[in-house]
């Protein structure tokens, strides 16, 4: 297993969004209601396109699949 870290690109946005979605849902279980989780995905969490554009958002990829992200 080799994980590489690189700056995110606009093309990564769909994969980042999907990863954020899974992460929020799993980490919120037992702490928040389904309604609260769904609302947070719309209003709080999401891809920050400005950080991607300015090169300060990164992805961790394993075998070409994004497995982590942050900025």
C-alpha positions in Angstrom: 0.0 0.0 0.0 1.5 3.3 -1.1 -0.3 6.5 -0.3 0.7 9.7 -2.2 -0.2 13.2 -1.2 -0.7 15.9 -3.8 -2.4 19.2 -4.3 -6.1 18.7 -5.3 -7.4 19.8 -8.7 -10.8 20.8 -9.8 -11.2 17.4 -11.4 -10.9 15.8 -7.9 -14.0 17.7 -6.6 -16.5 14.9 -7.2 -14.4 12.3 -5.4 -13.6 14.7 -2.6 -17.4 15.4 -2.2 -18.2 11.7 -2.1 -15.4 11.1 0.5 -16.7 14.0 2.7 -20.2 12.6 2.4 -19.2 9.2 3.7 -16.9 10.6 6.4 -19.6 12.9 7.8 -22.2 10.2 7.8 -20.0 7.7 9.6 -18.4 10.0 12.1 -21.8 11.6 13.0 -23.6 8.3 13.7 -24.7 8.1 17.3 -24.2 11.8 17.9 -26.6 13.5 15.5 -30.0 12.7 14.1 -30.3 11.8 10.4 -31.9 15.1 9.8 -29.0 17.0 11.4 -26.5 15.0 9.4 -28.3 15.7 6.2 -28.5 19.4 6.9 -24.8 19.6 7.8 -23.9 18.0 4.5 -25.8 20.8 2.7 -24.9 23.8 4.9 -21.6 23.0 6.7 -19.5 20.5 4.9 -18.4 20.4 1.3 -15.6 20.9 -1.2 -13.9 24.3 -0.8 -13.2 25.2 -4.4 -11.2 28.3 -3.3 -8.6 26.2 -1.4 -8.3 23.9 -4.5 -7.8 26.9 -6.7 -5.1 28.5 -4.6 -3.3 25.1 -4.2 -3.8 24.7 -0.4 -6.1 21.7 -0.5 -4.6 18.3 -0.7 -5.7 14.7 -1.4 -4.2 11.5 -0.3 -4.5 8.8 -3.0 -4.0 5.1 -2.9 -3.8 3.3 -6.3 -5.4 6.3 -7.9 -8.4 6.5 -5.5 -8.7 9.4 -3.1 -8.8 8.1 0.4 -8.2 11.4 2.3 -8.4 15.1 1.9 -7.9 18.4 3.7 -6.8 22.0 3.4 
